[in-house]
Amino acid sequence: MQAELRLIVGLGNPGAEYSETRHNAGFWFCERLARELGVTLSRESRFHGFAGNARADNLWLLLPQTFMNRSGQSVGALLRFYRIEPAQMLVVHDELDLPPGQTRLKFGGGLGGHNGLKDITSHLGTQDYWRLRVGIGHPGDKNEVADYVLKPPRREEAEEIESALDRALLAWPLLARGDYNAATQKINSRPAPPKTEATKETP
């Protein structure tokens, strides 16, 4: 039996200038989950971030305020303090290799060049933790990635990302009770394409 989730980490960069940028997709999910669970996220200096506890679920939510490439400092501090194992953690982050509107849940695996994941893994000494990848799309040129992730998504992309976050939140009850197979199926299923006028007209 897999370990229950005790920590949800949303990755992003602190400050108003970054709040709407693609790199903050993890923050967006965690903030919405906090509202759904009635959790207040307060600044916790010992954890270098904003944190809140859903006592009924024995669950912590964390938004590191250390900037993306130092996320492990915040995550490691909370895990050590509450003696939470990495396998009991879900990290939510933006994903260049998925288009806006798609999400993927997985345990362990590669880091995909994501600076937040790389720093967390470096601090913990393991890649064995859950990740929820939120698609933001790719600019097409690797030299443009740094600039791309620090800009807000276009309006149609933002709508797709919002819809993806909605679907992922619907899977939260499955995650909360440790039904990872069902949660993975729900989160990883591709959204149905919008119906065109041609498909609406069935004989």
C-alpha positions in Angstrom: 0.0 0.0 0.0 1.4 3.4 -1.0 1.9 6.1 1.6 -0.9 8.7 2.1 -0.2 12.3 0.9 0.8 14.6 3.7 2.3 17.5 1.8 1.2 19.3 -1.4 3.8 21.7 -2.8 3.0 24.3 -5.4 6.0 25.6 -7.3 6.4 29.2 -8.5 8.2 32.4 -7.9 7.3 34.9 -5.2 6.2 38.5 -5.9 3.4 40.2 -7.8 5.5 40.5 -11.0 5.5 36.7 -11.3 2.0 35.8 -10.1 0.5 35.5 -13.5 3.4 33.9 -15.3 3.5 30.3 -16.7 6.1 29.2 -14.2 3.6 29.8 -11.4 1.1 27.1 -12.5 2.0 25.1 -9.3 1.1 28.1 -7.1 -2.3 28.4 -9.0 -3.2 24.8 -8.2 -2.2 24.9 -4.6 -4.0 28.2 -3.9 -7.2 26.8 -5.4 -6.9 23.6 -3.4 -6.3 25.7 -0.3 -9.6 27.6 -1.0 -11.4 24.3 -1.6 -10.2 22.8 1.7 -10.7 26.0 3.7 -7.0 26.3 4.5 -5.3 29.7 5.2 -1.8 30.0 3.8 0.3 32.1 6.1 4.0 33.1 5.9 6.1 30.6 7.9 9.7 31.8 8.1 11.0 28.4 9.4 9.7 26.9 6.1 10.7 29.8 3.9 7.3 30.0 2.4 3.5 30.2 2.8 2.1 27.1 4.5 -1.3 25.9 5.9 -2.6 22.8 7.5 -5.8 20.9 6.6 -6.1 19.2 10.0 -9.0 17.0 9.0 -6.8 15.5 6.2 -3.5 15.5 8.1 -2.2 17.5 5.2 0.1 20.5 4.7 0.1 22.9 1.7 3.3 24.8 0.9 4.2 27.6 -1.5 8.0 28.1 -1.3 9.0 31.8 -1.4 12.7 31.1 -2.1 12.4 31.5 -5.9 12.1 28.4 -8.2 15.7 27.3 -8.2 15.9 27.2 -4.4 12.6 25.4 -3.8 14.3 22.5 -2.0 15.3 24.7 0.9 11.7 25.3 1.7 10.4 21.8 1.0 13.3 20.2 2.9 12.6 22.3 6.0 9.0 21.4 6.2 9.6 17.7 5.5 12.2 17.4 8.2 10.2 19.4 10.8 7.1 17.2 10.5 9.0 14.0 9.6 7.2 13.5 6.3 8.7 11.1 3.8 9.3 12.3 0.2 6.9 9.5 -1.0 4.1 11.3 1.0 4.6 14.5 -1.1 3.0 15.8 -4.3 4.8 18.6 -6.1 2.7 20.6 -8.6 4.7 22.3 -11.3 4.5 23.8 -14.8 5.5 21.4 -17.7 6.9 22.6 -21.0 6.5 19.2 -22.7 2.7 19.2 -22.3 0.3 21.5 -24.1 -2.0 23.9 -22.2 -5.0 21.9 -21.1 -3.2 18.7 -20.3 -2.0 17.4 -16.9 -0.1 14.3 -15.9 0.3 12.6 -12.5 3.3 10.4 -11.9 5.5 9.0 -9.2 9.3 9.5 -9.5 11.0 9.5 -12.8 13.1 12.2 -14.6 13.2 15.9 -13.8 12.7 17.2 -17.3 15.2 20.0 -16.8 12.8 21.7 -14.3 14.9 23.9 -11.9 12.4 23.5 -9.0 12.4 19.7 -9.2 16.2 19.6 -9.6 16.7 21.6 -6.4 14.1 19.6 -4.4 15.7 16.3 -5.5 19.1 17.6 -4.6 18.0 18.6 -1.1 16.1 15.3 -0.5 18.5 13.0 -2.2 15.7 11.1 -4.0 13.4 11.5 -7.0 10.8 9.2 -5.4 7.9 11.6 -4.8 4.7 12.4 -6.7 4.5 15.1 -9.3 1.5 16.8 -11.0 2.7 18.2 -14.3 0.6 21.2 -15.5 1.0 21.7 -19.3 2.0 25.2 -20.4 3.3 24.4 -23.9 6.7 25.0 -25.4 7.9 28.1 -27.3 9.5 25.8 -29.9 13.0 27.1 -29.4 15.0 26.0 -26.3 16.7 29.3 -26.3 13.4 31.0 -25.7 12.3 28.9 -22.7 13.7 31.1 -19.9 11.8 34.1 -21.3 8.7 32.1 -22.1 8.1 30.6 -18.6 8.3 34.1 -17.1 5.6 35.6 -19.2 1.8 35.2 -18.7 0.1 32.7 -21.0 -2.0 34.0 -23.9 -5.7 34.3 -23.2 -6.7 31.0 -24.9 -3.8 29.2 -23.2 -4.9 30.6 -19.8 -8.4 29.2 -20.4 -7.0 25.8 -21.2 -4.8 25.8 -18.1 -7.7 26.9 -15.9 -9.8 24.0 -17.3 -7.0 21.6 -16.6 -6.7 22.8 -13.1 -10.4 22.3 -12.6 -10.2 18.7 -13.8 -7.2 18.0 -11.6 -9.0 19.4 -8.5 -11.9 17.0 -9.2 -9.5 14.2 -8.7 -8.4 15.5 -5.3 -10.8 13.2 -3.3 -9.2 10.2 -5.0 -5.7 11.4 -4.1 -6.8 12.2 -0.5 -7.8 8.6 0.1 -4.8 7.2 -1.6 -6.5 5.8 -4.7 -3.6 6.7 -7.0 -4.6 4.5 -9.9 -8.0 6.1 -10.2 -6.6 9.6 -9.7 -3.9 9.0 -12.4 -6.6 7.8 -14.9 -8.7 10.9 -14.2 -5.9 13.4 -14.3 -4.0 11.9 -17.3 -7.1 11.5 -19.5 -7.0 14.0 -22.4 -9.9 16.4 -22.5 -12.5 15.8 -25.3 -12.0 18.1 -28.2 -14.6 20.8 -28.6 -17.5 19.9 -30.8 -17.5 21.6 -34.2 -20.6 22.4 -36.1 -19.9 19.4 -38.4 -19.8 16.9 -35.5 -22.9 18.4 -33.9 -24.9 17.5 -37.0 -25.4 13.8 -36.7 -27.6 12.0 -39.1 
